[in-house]
Amino acid sequence: MQPPAPESPAPDLESRRIAFLGGGNMARALISGLLRGGVAATDVRVAEPRAEARMELAQRFAIDTHADNAAAARDAALWVLAVKPQVLREVCTALAGLAQAQHPVVLSIAAGIRSAQIARWLGGDIAVVRAMPNTPALLGAGATGLYANAHVDADGHTLAMRVMQAVGLCHWIEDEAQMDIVTALSGSGPAYFFLLAEALEAAAVARGLPQDIARALAAQTCLGAGRMLVEDGASASELRQRVTSPGGTTAAALQAFAAGGFTALVADAVGAATQRGAELAAQAEGAA
Ligand SMILES: NC(=O)c1ccc[n+]([C@@H]2O[C@H](COP(=O)([O-])OP(=O)(O)OC[C@H]3O[C@@H](n4cnc5c(N)ncnc54)[C@H](OP(=O)(O)O)[C@@H]3O)[C@@H](O)[C@H]2O)c1
């Protein structure tokens, strides 16, 4: 699903207060996207422990800032948990009383923490949406997988989706276990493309191309190929075949990739990341 056009209003969020708990990089990207999308600054609040960061947030977005999480969360329909996973438990348990009194929709972007843990830390029976965005969300070009627990109603789905669409493309995932695959695909995915760009640049430099030119051409090739993938509508396989003439240079390179087991290597990498995601979640569950 495509994000709303910047000028289109977001009627489902009108007059619904949204509280961000944690005002770091991801919260700032989301707040910026929401305000661009037409949400009123008066409907957005943020809790952030550092005074300097609160001042920056207030100056940049003209929103209410709080040192205390409960002060920001009070009367908000949606709580966005935008703190690091390590502090999430402490943040949630301190808000359990308020969560039980208000029953907000809780949207967590913390990597790896299961919805059941969050609901439990907040006192139980809480509507929790988990989102797994990726770093390009900071540019409004994110890819996010979303999972909602059984307490999230249609309105809660809409609220959470609107927030995450502010920073890019979103898809709902039915089975929470599949969030580990989303993490391995799109969460960690930008690093795979950086690795490929790095390797392309190094290979071209090793063959004599000046580094600045190799870097610029590798980066622009990633951007152009990515745009074709998104904008053309054809599959990656079709696009690859279109640029591969029999006996040509691309065919020679692809043969070298195949000989080196590229597809199996990518499958191994995604498998390793999926497994690691599940292990980290299990560790967090054990520590809970
Ligand atoms: N960045 C990404 O690309 C990305 C992608 C996927 C998921 N995520 C998830 O998004 C979440 C936020 O990541 P981020 O990159 O935005 O991190 P970040 O920039 O470090 O933001 C976290 C913010 O929370 C604040 N904070 C710390 N303790 C707090 C508390 N007890 N109550 C309220 N706020 C508190 C921090 O303040 P201080 O600076 O004072 O510590 C910081 O401003 C993480 O859970 C991460 O897993 C991020």
The ligand as a MOL file (V3000), in Angstrom:
LIG
                    3D

  0  0  0     0  0            999 V3000
M  V30 BEGIN CTAB
M  V30 COUNTS 48 52 0 0 0
M  V30 BEGIN ATOM
M  V30 1 N 16.3330 3.6510 13.4060 0
M  V30 2 C 15.8430 2.6690 12.6660 0
M  V30 3 O 16.0900 2.5800 11.4700 0
M  V30 4 C 14.9300 1.6200 13.2600 0
M  V30 5 C 14.4380 0.6110 12.4380 0
M  V30 6 C 13.5620 -0.3280 12.9830 0
M  V30 7 C 13.1960 -0.2340 14.3090 0
M  V30 8 N 13.7050 0.7480 15.0950 0 CHG=1
M  V30 9 C 13.3100 0.7890 16.5050 0
M  V30 10 O 12.8750 2.0870 16.8190 0
M  V30 11 C 13.1300 2.3260 18.2000 0
M  V30 12 C 13.7680 3.6860 18.3240 0
M  V30 13 O 14.9590 3.6920 17.5480 0
M  V30 14 P 15.7190 5.0510 17.2210 0
M  V30 15 O 16.6870 4.7200 16.1420 0
M  V30 16 O 14.7410 6.1520 17.0450 0 CHG=-1
M  V30 17 O 16.5080 5.2260 18.6140 0
M  V30 18 P 16.9710 6.5780 19.3420 0
M  V30 19 O 17.2850 7.6150 18.3310 0
M  V30 20 O 18.0070 6.1860 20.3430 0
M  V30 21 O 15.6270 7.0340 20.1070 0
M  V30 22 C 15.2310 6.5260 21.3400 0
M  V30 23 C 14.8380 7.7320 22.1820 0
M  V30 24 O 14.2310 7.2660 23.3990 0
M  V30 25 C 14.7040 8.0970 24.4420 0
M  V30 26 N 14.5680 7.4020 25.7370 0
M  V30 27 C 15.4850 6.6720 26.4210 0
M  V30 28 N 14.9540 6.2150 27.5630 0
M  V30 29 C 13.6680 6.6620 27.6100 0
M  V30 30 C 12.6100 6.5160 28.5340 0
M  V30 31 N 12.7460 5.8020 29.6600 0
M  V30 32 N 11.4260 7.1050 28.2620 0
M  V30 33 C 11.2500 7.8160 27.1200 0
M  V30 34 N 12.2290 7.9840 26.1950 0
M  V30 35 C 13.4200 7.4170 26.4400 0
M  V30 36 C 16.1400 8.3490 24.0810 0
M  V30 37 O 16.6220 9.4550 24.8030 0
M  V30 38 P 18.2150 9.5980 25.0810 0
M  V30 39 O 18.7980 10.0560 23.8030 0
M  V30 40 O 18.2940 10.6030 26.1560 0
M  V30 41 O 18.6930 8.2510 25.5030 0
M  V30 42 C 16.0330 8.5900 22.5790 0
M  V30 43 O 15.7360 9.9400 22.2940 0
M  V30 44 C 14.0220 1.1950 18.7040 0
M  V30 45 O 13.2590 0.3200 19.5050 0
M  V30 46 C 14.4690 0.4950 17.4510 0
M  V30 47 O 14.5780 -0.9140 17.6560 0
M  V30 48 C 14.5570 1.6890 14.6040 0
M  V30 END ATOM
M  V30 BEGIN BOND
M  V30 1 1 1 2
M  V30 2 2 2 3
M  V30 3 1 2 4
M  V30 4 1 4 5
M  V30 5 2 4 48
M  V30 6 2 5 6
M  V30 7 1 6 7
M  V30 8 2 7 8
M  V30 9 1 8 9
M  V30 10 1 8 48
M  V30 11 1 9 10
M  V30 12 1 9 46
M  V30 13 1 10 11
M  V30 14 1 11 12
M  V30 15 1 11 44
M  V30 16 1 12 13
M  V30 17 1 13 14
M  V30 18 2 14 15
M  V30 19 1 14 16
M  V30 20 1 14 17
M  V30 21 1 17 18
M  V30 22 2 18 19
M  V30 23 1 18 20
M  V30 24 1 18 21
M  V30 25 1 21 22
M  V30 26 1 22 23
M  V30 27 1 23 24
M  V30 28 1 23 42
M  V30 29 1 24 25
M  V30 30 1 25 26
M  V30 31 1 25 36
M  V30 32 1 26 27
M  V30 33 1 26 35
M  V30 34 2 27 28
M  V30 35 1 28 29
M  V30 36 1 29 30
M  V30 37 2 29 35
M  V30 38 1 30 31
M  V30 39 2 30 32
M  V30 40 1 32 33
M  V30 41 2 33 34
M  V30 42 1 34 35
M  V30 43 1 36 37
M  V30 44 1 36 42
M  V30 45 1 37 38
M  V30 46 2 38 39
M  V30 47 1 38 40
M  V30 48 1 38 41
M  V30 49 1 42 43
M  V30 50 1 44 45
M  V30 51 1 44 46
M  V30 52 1 46 47
M  V30 END BOND
M  V30 END CTAB
M  END
